[in-house]
């Protein structure tokens, strides 16, 4: 090896050691994001169809499926990847991560038409962002008859809903390491069933918890997507969280679509927020921006006839336990990208300073 190469190698090594020393001296922080990816429909066509008119129900299912396809999940996923690129969260909680599938009428082996998670991971890779899937929680998995795009022939269509947690992979293990993860569904008693064409269909929901080590200290990160159509079921799910993954001695961050309006809390607007505050959780948005509304949904209307009278703040980041000091929280995805909204929800990204 020539003297120049030796000197170059030494400089590179010194720069690397120096960079690690700088990182080690920086105030430790943990950056998180919660993002509802939007299935592309609020299911109003199905929910408002005459339950005694099978043809109307068939048309409603078809319109809903086509609405979801036309929402362009793949392109919207790239918009969410752009938000992640801007904020570089260490951990990302995703809700309404949707897979759509179809096949011949009556088939039980449907072919995937579009996958929200695959689209997002591809977009992150294209943008040279380093993230991996930590946990995928499969929730509702629904298969129903529908009409094709021309409304002529019967087909079978499928919707699968997931929650997902991603973590950065471009940080050294001493700076960020996932050391444990778990996931589960809410109990049958806390699961709302919908009646469609004489079928009782449970819409499963659940939660994910990931324990991470940041600079030698452990923290817990939890995400969920709570029931929106029934305050009673939402309360039951929240109480299951409190006796489940939220029971820990670790400093804790809960980030997700709680379907509970923190701007105008009430039982009718979703009881989860007040239940969690009563349990000792701190609302990070209210802590950092006490006078700002911070609405997150809906950014735009999807199918007609559903939605609140006024916007709501339902995508939340809450915290409890010593060791986490909320420092910053912002909304993302507040404008369309290339003429397309990434989701009907805003994302929420928060920074926590880590106390000794």
Secondary structure as the mmCIF struct_conf table of DSSP 4:
data_model
#
loop_
_struct_conf.conf_type_id
_struct_conf.id
_struct_conf.beg_label_comp_id
_struct_conf.beg_label_asym_id
_struct_conf.beg_label_seq_id
_struct_conf.end_label_comp_id
_struct_conf.end_label_asym_id
_struct_conf.end_label_seq_id
HELX_RH_AL_P HELX_RH_AL_P1 UNK A 3 UNK A 25
BEND BEND1 UNK A 26 UNK A 26
HELX_LH_PP_P HELX_LH_PP_P1 UNK A 27 UNK A 28
STRN STRN1 UNK A 29 UNK A 36
BEND BEND2 UNK A 40 UNK A 40
HELX_RH_AL_P HELX_RH_AL_P2 UNK A 44 UNK A 47
TURN_TY1_P TURN_TY1_P1 UNK A 48 UNK A 48
BEND BEND3 UNK A 49 UNK A 49
TURN_TY1_P TURN_TY1_P2 UNK A 51 UNK A 52
HELX_RH_AL_P HELX_RH_AL_P3 UNK A 54 UNK A 70
TURN_TY1_P TURN_TY1_P3 UNK A 71 UNK A 71
HELX_RH_AL_P HELX_RH_AL_P4 UNK A 73 UNK A 87
BEND BEND4 UNK A 90 UNK A 90
STRN STRN2 UNK A 91 UNK A 104
TURN_TY1_P TURN_TY1_P4 UNK A 105 UNK A 106
BEND BEND5 UNK A 108 UNK A 109
HELX_LH_PP_P HELX_LH_PP_P2 UNK A 110 UNK A 110
STRN STRN3 UNK A 111 UNK A 115
HELX_RH_AL_P HELX_RH_AL_P5 UNK A 116 UNK A 126
TURN_TY1_P TURN_TY1_P5 UNK A 127 UNK A 128
STRN STRN4 UNK A 131 UNK A 147
TURN_TY1_P TURN_TY1_P6 UNK A 149 UNK A 150
BEND BEND6 UNK A 151 UNK A 151
BEND BEND7 UNK A 153 UNK A 153
STRN STRN5 UNK A 154 UNK A 168
BEND BEND8 UNK A 169 UNK A 171
TURN_TY1_P TURN_TY1_P7 UNK A 173 UNK A 175
STRN STRN6 UNK A 177 UNK A 185
HELX_LH_PP_P HELX_LH_PP_P3 UNK A 186 UNK A 187
HELX_RH_3T_P HELX_RH_3T_P1 UNK A 188 UNK A 190
STRN STRN7 UNK A 193 UNK A 196
TURN_TY1_P TURN_TY1_P8 UNK A 197 UNK A 198
STRN STRN8 UNK A 199 UNK A 202
STRN STRN9 UNK A 206 UNK A 214
TURN_TY1_P TURN_TY1_P9 UNK A 215 UNK A 216
STRN STRN10 UNK A 217 UNK A 224
STRN STRN11 UNK A 225 UNK A 225
BEND BEND9 UNK A 228 UNK A 229
HELX_RH_AL_P HELX_RH_AL_P6 UNK A 231 UNK A 242
TURN_TY1_P TURN_TY1_P10 UNK A 243 UNK A 246
BEND BEND10 UNK A 249 UNK A 250
STRN STRN12 UNK A 251 UNK A 257
BEND BEND11 UNK A 262 UNK A 264
BEND BEND12 UNK A 267 UNK A 267
TURN_TY1_P TURN_TY1_P11 UNK A 268 UNK A 269
BEND BEND13 UNK A 271 UNK A 271
HELX_RH_AL_P HELX_RH_AL_P7 UNK A 272 UNK A 278
TURN_TY1_P TURN_TY1_P12 UNK A 279 UNK A 280
STRN STRN13 UNK A 282 UNK A 283
HELX_RH_AL_P HELX_RH_AL_P8 UNK A 284 UNK A 288
TURN_TY1_P TURN_TY1_P13 UNK A 290 UNK A 291
STRN STRN14 UNK A 297 UNK A 297
BEND BEND14 UNK A 299 UNK A 300
BEND BEND15 UNK A 303 UNK A 303
TURN_TY1_P TURN_TY1_P14 UNK A 304 UNK A 305
BEND BEND16 UNK A 307 UNK A 307
BEND BEND17 UNK A 309 UNK A 310
STRN STRN15 UNK A 312 UNK A 312
STRN STRN16 UNK A 315 UNK A 320
BEND BEND18 UNK A 321 UNK A 321
TURN_TY1_P TURN_TY1_P15 UNK A 322 UNK A 323
STRN STRN17 UNK A 324 UNK A 332
BEND BEND19 UNK A 335 UNK A 335
STRN STRN18 UNK A 337 UNK A 337
TURN_TY1_P TURN_TY1_P16 UNK A 338 UNK A 339
STRN STRN19 UNK A 340 UNK A 340
BEND BEND20 UNK A 342 UNK A 342
BEND BEND21 UNK A 344 UNK A 344
STRN STRN20 UNK A 345 UNK A 345
STRN STRN21 UNK A 347 UNK A 354
HELX_LH_PP_P HELX_LH_PP_P4 UNK A 355 UNK A 355
#
